[in-house]
Amino acid sequence: MLGLGYVLGEAVSRAVNRRRGRTYQWMGLGSVAIATLPLLLSALGDFSIGGLFRLAAVGIAMAVAWSRLAP
């Protein structure tokens, strides 16, 4: 998930000509959320340790994408 966050953050950065800022950070979060939507839905429907780990993994990917686009 670290790699997914990095790749999506870098993809958004390249798509907007290496600009950085709050708007682009939200775009990065949205791209991670869309890419991991099936994982998120299964984690929200599952009340177990595995579901918590999946949610944490998605959170880590979002944090990495957010930091890649920080000004």
N, C-alpha and C positions, 0 to 999 in steps of 0.2 A: 504494500500500500504506500510505502514511502516513495517507491518508484513511480507509481501512478500519480501521486500528488505532484512530484517533481516534473513529470512529463507534461501533465495538463497545465501546470503553472507556466512552464516554458513555452508551451504551444500558444497559450493566450498572450504571453509576452511577445512572441514573434509575430503573432497575428496583428498586434497593435503597434508594430515597429519599435519594440523594446521600451514602450512607455510603461510607467508604473503609477499606481495611485489606487485610491479607495474603490473607484468604479471597476477597475480591472481586477481588484481583489475579489469583489463580489462575483464577477464573471468567472473567475477561477473556482470559487466555491460552488457556483451553479454547475459548472462543467463536471466537477467531482461528484456532486449529488446526482446528476443525470447518469454519469457513467456507472455509479454504484447503486442505482435505484433498486434493482432486484435484490441485491445484498441487504440494503436498508430495509426493504419491505419484509424480507424473511427474518431479519434480526428484530424488527419491531413486533412481529407476530410470535416470536419465540422467547419465552421467559426462562432462560437458562444462562449458564455461564458462557456458553458458546455464542449466544445472542449478544451478550455484553462485550465479548471480545470482538465480534464483528462491528458493533457500534464504535468501539474504541479504534478499530482499524480505519474505519471511514473518517472518524474525527482526526486521526493522525494524517491521513491523506489530505483532508481539508486544511489542516494547519500548515502542511508543507506547501500546498498551492498558495495559500494566503501569504506565507513568508517570501515566496519567490516573486511576488508582485508588490511587495512593500516598497514604499517610496524611500 
